[in-house]
Amino acid sequence: MSIQDSTTEKPSRFRWIVAGLFFLVYTVASADRANLGVALPFIREEYPMTNAEAGALLSVFLLAYALAQIPSGFASSRFGVRKIFSFSMIATSVFTALMGTVNSVLALKIYRFALGVAEGPLPIGIASTINQWFPAKEKGTATGIFLAAVKFGPVIVPPLCVAIVAMWGWREIFYIFAIPGILLSIAWYFLVANQPAQSRFVNAGELAYITDESNNVITQKTAGAQRHFKRLDTFIRVRPVAPIATSRGLFRSWNVVGCALSYSFQVGITMVLLSWIPTYLMTVKQFSIMHMGFVSAAPWVGAICGNLLGGILSDRVLGKRRKPGMMLSALATVGTMYALINSPNDPTLYAALLFLTGTLISIGYSSYMVYPMGLATKKTFPIASSIVNMGGQLGGAAAPFLVGLLLDSYGWSQVFLFMAIGSFASFLVLLTIAEPVPVSE
């Protein structure tokens, strides 16, 4: 059937099947990275280490992950997402399983570093898939689904890991978590094409809907909304931006670099919560292992809500504006980090506070992934995405290690203050970058 016939054909909705699949893939990937945080207290019983050494172990994954971003962007651009993505998922599962075989901290660090390299292409592959498979007015929602998966993995990890440790031991965590990735990599390879035009599951109606350029502009529906958005647009610095067609241009763009810098602070905070909160709950709050599993999941339940809410807010309420959600998250996180300094000792109340923290920090997360789509062509977008994600993961790699150093010399109050300052710095950087709109406007 030709594209011309698409007006009389009901569009298929296979893009949402793709969204469901990348949700499952990244849920597994995020679980593979999160399981070490829960296993760490038990690993330290077998292999004693200082807080700084534990922080370095937590950070080595993200260092490798960050370094893999730009090469992964170029590889995805050259060879296509389908091949690189599927191979990446298989490698992720292999190195996850190998972590259960270690006989020293050094071996654990080596496999953890290799896991970071293996996972490197996954976020770029998903971001590129969203850019190819969804019109602009749905990209925020699709990215919210992706980032909900980032947080859904840590939701299921604490209770599942606690159950595995209780029945077998910490090594079995890694063996069991390796299995789903193999199956999902096969499903991705056979179901998801690089572009919807190449997919046998997408009809002409859906393809026409995805490629309709009228879906790619910032919207404002009423006269009242126009006045309201005019003030907002001035504050967020709406500017016409021509899509950048070269990798050199992307590296020289302050909008891209500034987005990456701001993202680094936010990912750093998230990785501290992911990596250190289980230890904090058991050593400082003196929670039982069951309470630790329950409370550790709370910020990620909130984060799922925040990611989905942020995508809907960006696409449907704010007319595809990305910066407001990013700025809201940065400011709100300052407040929640300060609240954690004097947090309650009751597990239920503490879980509620962490739920709120996860929700607020995640409202803007989807926008960090969508924002580069307004700055780059579809050809160069994987590189733009890799720059932003590399910045984020470098922040994520540094923060757990810095927290380990702070804990060896100070205490948790200084840790939460450190994260509050980082989030405010993120907000200040966001003030300096533009909200891009097409030059034709």
C-alpha positions as CSV (number, residue, x, y, z in Angstrom):
1,M,0.0,0.0,0.0
2,S,1.3,3.5,-0.9
3,I,1.6,6.5,1.4
4,Q,-1.1,8.2,-0.6
5,D,-3.5,5.5,0.6
6,S,-2.7,6.3,4.2
7,T,-5.5,8.8,4.6
8,T,-8.1,6.0,4.1
9,E,-6.2,3.4,6.2
10,K,-6.5,3.2,9.9
11,P,-2.9,3.7,11.3
12,S,-1.4,0.7,13.0
13,R,0.1,1.4,16.5
14,F,3.2,-0.8,16.4
15,R,5.3,2.1,17.7
16,W,3.7,1.5,21.1
17,I,4.7,-2.2,20.9
18,V,8.2,-0.9,20.4
19,A,7.8,1.3,23.4
20,G,6.7,-1.6,25.5
21,L,9.7,-3.6,24.3
22,F,12.2,-0.9,25.1
23,F,10.6,-0.5,28.5
24,L,11.2,-4.2,29.2
25,V,14.8,-4.1,27.9
26,Y,15.8,-1.2,30.0
27,T,14.0,-2.4,33.1
28,V,16.3,-5.5,32.9
29,A,19.4,-3.3,32.1
30,S,18.7,-0.9,35.0
31,A,18.1,-3.9,37.3
32,D,21.5,-5.3,36.2
33,R,23.2,-2.1,37.3
34,A,21.1,-1.6,40.5
35,N,21.6,-5.0,42.0
36,L,25.1,-4.2,43.3
37,G,23.7,-1.5,45.6
38,V,21.6,-4.1,47.4
39,A,24.2,-6.8,47.3
40,L,27.0,-4.5,48.5
41,P,26.4,-4.9,52.3
42,F,26.6,-8.7,51.9
43,I,29.6,-8.5,49.6
44,R,31.4,-6.4,52.1
45,E,30.9,-9.1,54.7
46,E,33.0,-11.4,52.5
47,Y,35.3,-8.8,51.1
48,P,35.9,-5.9,53.7
49,M,36.4,-2.5,52.1
50,T,36.3,1.2,53.2
51,N,33.5,3.5,52.2
52,A,35.8,5.1,49.6
53,E,36.6,1.7,48.1
54,A,32.9,0.8,48.1
55,G,32.2,4.1,46.4
56,A,34.8,3.3,43.8
57,L,33.3,-0.1,43.1
58,L,29.9,1.6,42.6
59,S,31.4,4.3,40.4
60,V,33.5,2.1,38.1
61,F,30.4,0.9,36.2
62,L,29.3,4.5,35.4
63,L,32.8,5.6,34.4
64,A,32.9,2.8,31.8
65,Y,29.3,3.6,30.8
66,A,30.1,7.2,30.3
67,L,33.2,6.5,28.3
68,A,31.2,4.2,26.0
69,Q,28.6,6.8,25.2
70,I,30.3,8.7,22.3
71,P,31.8,5.6,20.6
72,S,28.3,4.0,20.9
73,G,26.7,7.0,19.3
74,F,29.0,6.8,16.3
75,A,28.6,3.0,16.1
76,S,24.8,3.3,16.2
77,S,24.9,6.0,13.5
78,R,27.1,3.9,11.2
79,F,25.9,0.3,11.7
80,G,22.3,0.9,12.8
81,V,20.6,0.6,16.2
82,R,19.2,-2.9,15.6
83,K,22.6,-4.7,15.5
84,I,24.5,-2.7,18.1
85,F,21.5,-2.7,20.5
86,S,21.0,-6.5,20.3
87,F,24.7,-7.2,20.8
88,S,24.9,-4.8,23.7
89,M,22.0,-6.5,25.5
90,I,23.6,-10.0,25.2
91,A,27.0,-8.6,26.4
92,T,25.2,-7.0,29.4
93,S,23.7,-10.3,30.4
94,V,27.1,-12.1,30.1
95,F,29.0,-9.7,32.3
96,T,26.1,-9.6,34.8
97,A,26.4,-13.4,35.2
98,L,30.2,-13.2,35.5
99,M,29.9,-10.9,38.5
100,G,28.6,-13.9,40.5
101,T,31.8,-15.9,39.8
102,V,34.3,-13.4,41.3
103,N,36.9,-14.4,44.0
104,S,38.2,-10.9,44.7
105,V,37.2,-7.2,44.7
106,L,39.5,-6.6,41.7
107,A,37.6,-9.2,39.6
108,L,34.4,-7.6,40.7
109,K,35.7,-4.2,39.5
110,I,36.8,-5.6,36.2
111,Y,33.5,-7.2,35.4
112,R,31.6,-4.2,36.7
113,F,33.7,-2.0,34.3
114,A,33.0,-4.4,31.4
115,L,29.2,-4.3,32.3
116,G,29.4,-0.5,31.9
117,V,30.9,-0.8,28.5
118,A,28.4,-3.4,27.4
119,E,25.4,-1.3,28.5
120,G,26.8,1.9,26.9
121,P,24.9,1.6,23.6
122,L,21.5,0.9,25.2
123,P,20.3,4.4,26.1
124,I,21.5,5.9,22.8
125,G,19.7,3.0,20.9
126,I,16.5,3.7,22.7
127,A,16.7,7.5,22.3
128,S,17.4,7.0,18.6
129,T,14.5,4.6,18.3
130,I,12.2,7.2,19.9
131,N,13.5,9.8,17.5
132,Q,12.8,7.6,14.5
133,W,9.6,6.0,15.6
134,F,7.6,8.8,17.3
135,P,6.3,12.2,16.1
136,A,7.5,15.1,18.2
137,K,4.2,15.4,20.1
138,E,4.7,11.9,21.4
139,K,8.4,11.9,22.0
140,G,8.1,13.2,25.6
141,T,5.6,10.5,26.5
142,A,7.7,7.8,24.8
143,T,10.8,9.1,26.6
144,G,8.9,9.1,29.9
145,I,8.1,5.4,29.3
146,F,11.8,4.7,28.7
147,L,12.9,6.6,31.8
148,A,10.2,4.9,33.8
149,A,12.0,1.7,33.0
150,V,15.2,3.2,34.3
151,K,13.4,3.6,37.6
152,F,11.3,0.4,37.5
153,G,14.4,-1.8,37.6
154,P,15.4,-0.4,41.0
155,V,11.8,-0.9,42.2
156,I,11.9,-4.6,41.7
157,V,15.6,-5.1,42.6
158,P,15.5,-4.6,46.5
159,P,12.7,-7.1,47.3
160,L,13.9,-9.6,44.7
161,C,17.5,-9.4,45.8
162,V,16.5,-9.7,49.4
163,A,14.5,-12.9,48.6
164,I,17.4,-14.3,46.5
165,V,20.0,-13.6,49.3
166,A,17.7,-15.2,51.9
167,M,17.2,-18.4,49.8
168,W,20.7,-18.8,48.3
169,G,23.3,-16.0,48.6
170,W,24.5,-12.8,46.9
171,R,26.2,-14.5,44.0
172,E,22.9,-16.0,42.8
173,I,21.6,-12.4,42.3
174,F,23.8,-12.0,39.3
175,Y,23.1,-15.4,37.8
176,I,19.3,-14.9,37.9
177,F,19.4,-11.3,36.7
178,A,21.4,-12.3,33.6
179,I,18.7,-14.5,32.1
180,P,16.0,-12.1,30.8
181,G,18.4,-10.0,28.8
182,I,19.3,-12.8,26.4
183,L,15.7,-13.4,25.6
184,L,14.9,-9.7,25.1
185,S,17.9,-9.2,22.8
186,I,16.5,-11.8,20.4
187,A,13.1,-10.3,20.5
188,W,14.5,-6.8,19.7
189,Y,16.6,-8.1,16.8
190,F,13.6,-9.7,15.0
191,L,10.9,-7.2,15.9
192,V,12.4,-3.7,15.8
193,A,13.8,-2.2,12.6
194,N,16.1,0.8,12.5
195,Q,13.3,2.9,11.0
196,P,9.5,2.4,10.9
197,A,9.6,2.5,7.1
198,Q,11.7,-0.7,7.2
199,S,9.3,-2.5,9.5
200,R,6.8,-5.0,8.1
201,F,4.6,-4.3,11.2
202,V,4.0,-0.6,10.3
203,N,1.4,0.3,7.8
204,A,1.3,3.4,5.6
205,G,-1.1,5.2,7.9
206,E,1.1,4.9,10.9
207,L,4.2,5.8,8.9
208,A,2.5,9.0,7.6
209,Y,1.5,9.9,11.1
210,I,5.0,9.5,12.4
211,T,6.6,11.6,9.6
212,D,3.9,14.3,9.6
213,E,6.0,17.5,10.1
214,S,2.9,19.4,11.5
215,N,3.5,17.4,14.7
216,N,6.9,19.0,15.2
217,V,6.1,22.5,16.4
218,I,5.6,24.1,19.8
219,T,1.9,24.6,20.4
220,Q,-0.3,27.1,22.3
221,K,-4.0,26.5,22.0
222,T,-5.8,29.6,23.2
223,A,-5.3,33.3,23.5
224,G,-4.9,33.0,27.3
225,A,-2.4,30.2,26.7
226,Q,-0.5,32.4,24.2
227,R,-0.1,35.2,26.8
228,H,0.9,32.7,29.5
229,F,3.3,30.9,27.2
230,K,4.8,34.1,26.0
231,R,6.0,35.0,29.5
232,L,7.2,31.4,30.0
233,D,9.0,31.4,26.6
234,T,10.9,34.6,27.6
235,F,12.0,33.0,30.9
236,I,13.1,29.7,29.3
237,R,14.8,31.5,26.4
238,V,12.9,30.1,23.4
239,R,15.1,30.6,20.3
240,P,15.0,29.4,16.7
241,V,17.8,26.8,16.3
242,A,18.8,25.2,13.0
243,P,19.4,21.4,13.3
244,I,23.1,20.8,13.7
245,A,24.3,18.4,10.9
246,T,27.9,17.8,12.0
247,S,29.4,16.1,15.0
248,R,31.9,19.1,15.3
249,G,28.9,21.5,15.5
250,L,27.4,19.4,18.3
251,F,30.5,19.4,20.4
252,R,30.8,23.2,20.0
253,S,27.1,23.9,20.8
254,W,26.6,25.3,24.4
255,N,23.0,24.1,24.3
256,V,24.3,20.5,23.9
257,V,27.2,20.9,26.4
258,G,25.1,22.8,28.9
259,C,22.4,20.2,28.8
260,A,25.0,17.5,29.4
261,L,26.5,19.5,32.3
262,S,23.1,20.0,34.0
263,Y,22.2,16.4,33.5
264,S,25.5,15.3,35.1
265,F,24.3,16.9,38.4
266,Q,20.9,15.2,38.3
267,V,22.3,11.7,37.4
268,G,24.9,12.1,40.1
269,I,22.1,12.5,42.7
270,T,20.1,9.6,41.3
271,M,23.2,7.3,41.4
272,V,23.9,8.2,45.0
273,L,20.3,7.3,45.9
274,L,20.6,4.1,43.9
275,S,24.0,3.1,45.2
276,W,24.2,4.2,48.8
277,I,20.6,4.3,50.2
278,P,20.5,0.6,51.0
279,T,23.7,0.9,53.0
280,Y,22.4,4.0,54.7
281,L,19.2,2.4,55.7
282,M,20.9,-0.6,57.3
283,T,23.9,1.2,59.0
284,V,22.4,4.6,60.0
285,K,18.7,4.0,60.3
286,Q,19.2,0.4,61.5
287,F,16.4,-0.9,59.4
288,S,15.9,-4.7,59.1
289,I,16.8,-6.3,55.8
290,M,13.0,-6.5,55.0
291,H,12.5,-2.8,55.8
292,M,15.6,-2.0,53.7
293,G,14.1,-3.8,50.7
294,F,10.8,-2.0,51.1
295,V,12.1,1.5,51.7
296,S,14.9,1.3,49.0
297,A,12.2,0.7,46.4
298,A,10.2,3.8,47.3
299,P,12.2,6.5,45.4
300,W,12.0,4.4,42.2
301,V,8.2,3.9,42.5
302,G,8.0,7.7,42.8
303,A,10.4,8.1,39.9
304,I,8.2,6.0,37.6
305,C,5.3,8.4,38.4
306,G,7.6,11.4,37.9
307,N,8.9,10.2,34.5
308,L,5.4,9.5,33.1
309,L,4.1,12.7,34.6
310,G,7.0,14.7,33.1
311,G,6.5,13.3,29.6
312,I,2.8,14.1,29.7
313,L,3.5,17.6,31.1
314,S,6.0,18.3,28.4
315,D,4.0,17.0,25.5
316,R,0.4,17.9,26.4
317,V,0.4,20.7,28.9
318,L,3.5,22.7,27.9
319,G,3.2,22.2,24.1
320,K,6.5,20.3,23.7
321,R,8.5,22.7,25.8
322,R,11.3,20.7,27.5
323,K,13.1,23.1,29.9
324,P,10.3,23.8,32.4
325,G,10.2,20.2,33.6
326,M,14.0,20.1,33.8
327,M,14.1,23.4,35.8
328,L,11.3,22.3,38.1
329,S,13.1,19.0,39.0
330,A,16.3,20.8,39.7
331,L,14.8,23.3,42.2
332,A,12.5,20.7,43.8
333,T,15.4,18.4,44.4
334,V,17.2,21.1,46.4
335,G,14.3,21.0,48.8
336,T,14.1,17.2,49.1
337,M,17.8,16.8,49.7
338,Y,17.6,19.3,52.5
339,A,14.6,17.5,54.0
340,L,16.6,14.2,54.0
341,I,19.1,15.8,56.4
342,N,16.5,15.6,59.2
343,S,14.5,12.6,57.9
344,P,12.2,10.4,60.0
345,N,13.3,7.1,61.5
346,D,9.9,5.4,60.9
347,P,10.2,3.2,57.8
348,T,6.8,4.2,56.4
349,L,7.4,7.9,56.8
350,Y,10.9,7.6,55.3
351,A,9.6,5.6,52.4
352,A,7.0,8.4,51.8
353,L,9.8,11.0,51.8
354,L,11.8,9.0,49.3
355,F,8.8,8.5,47.1
356,L,8.3,12.3,46.9
357,T,12.0,12.7,46.3
358,G,11.9,10.2,43.4
359,T,8.8,11.8,41.9
360,L,10.2,15.4,41.9
361,I,13.7,14.6,40.6
362,S,12.2,12.5,37.7
363,I,9.7,15.0,36.3
364,G,12.4,16.6,34.2
365,Y,14.3,13.4,33.4
366,S,12.5,12.6,30.1
367,S,13.2,16.1,28.8
368,Y,16.9,15.7,29.1
369,M,16.6,12.8,26.6
370,V,14.2,14.7,24.3
371,Y,15.9,18.1,24.4
372,P,18.8,17.2,22.0
373,M,16.2,16.1,19.4
374,G,15.4,19.8,18.8
375,L,19.1,20.6,18.2
376,A,20.3,17.9,15.8
377,T,19.3,16.2,12.6
378,K,18.0,12.7,12.7
379,K,21.4,11.6,11.3
380,T,23.5,13.3,14.0
381,F,21.0,12.8,16.9
382,P,22.7,9.7,18.2
383,I,25.9,11.7,18.7
384,A,24.0,14.6,20.4
385,S,22.3,12.0,22.6
386,S,25.7,10.4,23.4
387,I,27.2,13.7,24.5
388,V,24.3,14.5,26.9
389,N,24.3,11.0,28.2
390,M,28.1,10.9,28.6
391,G,27.9,14.1,30.7
392,G,25.2,12.6,32.8
393,Q,27.0,9.3,33.4
394,L,30.3,11.1,34.3
395,G,28.3,12.9,37.0
396,G,26.8,9.6,38.0
397,A,30.3,8.0,38.1
398,A,31.9,10.7,40.2
399,A,29.1,11.2,42.8
400,P,29.1,7.7,44.5
401,F,32.9,7.9,44.9
402,L,32.8,11.5,46.3
403,V,30.1,10.4,48.7
404,G,32.4,7.6,49.9
405,L,35.1,10.2,50.6
406,L,32.6,12.4,52.4
407,L,31.5,9.5,54.6
408,D,35.0,8.6,55.5
409,S,35.7,12.2,56.7
410,Y,32.2,13.6,57.6
411,G,28.7,12.2,57.7
412,W,25.4,11.9,55.9
413,S,24.3,15.4,56.6
414,Q,27.2,16.7,54.5
415,V,26.3,14.2,51.8
416,F,22.7,15.5,51.4
417,L,23.9,19.1,51.5
418,F,26.4,18.2,48.8
419,M,23.6,16.9,46.6
420,A,21.4,20.0,47.3
421,I,24.2,22.2,46.1
422,G,24.7,20.1,43.0
423,S,21.0,20.3,42.1
424,F,21.0,24.1,42.4
425,A,24.0,24.2,40.2
426,S,22.1,22.2,37.7
427,F,19.3,24.8,37.7
428,L,21.8,27.6,37.2
429,V,23.2,25.9,34.1
430,L,19.7,25.4,32.7
431,L,19.1,29.1,32.8
432,T,21.8,29.6,30.2
433,I,20.7,27.2,27.5
434,A,17.9,27.9,24.9
435,E,14.6,26.2,24.4
436,P,15.0,25.3,20.6
437,V,12.3,25.7,18.0
438,P,12.7,25.2,14.2
439,V,14.2,28.1,12.3
440,S,11.3,28.1,9.9
441,E,9.1,29.4,12.8
